[in-house]
Amino acid sequence: MVMMFTRKLVEGLAIAADGSGLRMEGRFVPVQAVDGVLLNGLEEVAASAWDPARRTFQFVVPASALAGYLRLGYRTADGGFVLTNAFTPPLPSGR
């Protein structure tokens, strides 16, 4: 028998991709989240919107800058990083 335990770290995660790029938004559940982080390949993407009281975020990555691997997470007050999601988005055609 295999048992799996999970925790929901992001609520309402929405990811939309079109020809202009990728938009991601949601809310970090843990109260320890003091800043949202999106890594596009090795580059950190600045949040388009961040509400520290509600821990809601929005990130936008233009199609021309979209790397092959994205990691979403948050920083804690002591500077730690917690990974919540990692994925490979569909790349625009011609890349």
PyMOL commands that set and color helices and strands:
alter all, ss='L'
color gray80, all
select helices_A, chain A and resi 63-65
alter helices_A, ss='H'
color red, helices_A
select strands_A, chain A and resi 10-18+21-28+35-40+43-45+49-51+56-62+70-75+81-87
alter strands_A, ss='S'
color yellow, strands_A
deselect
rebuild
show_as cartoon
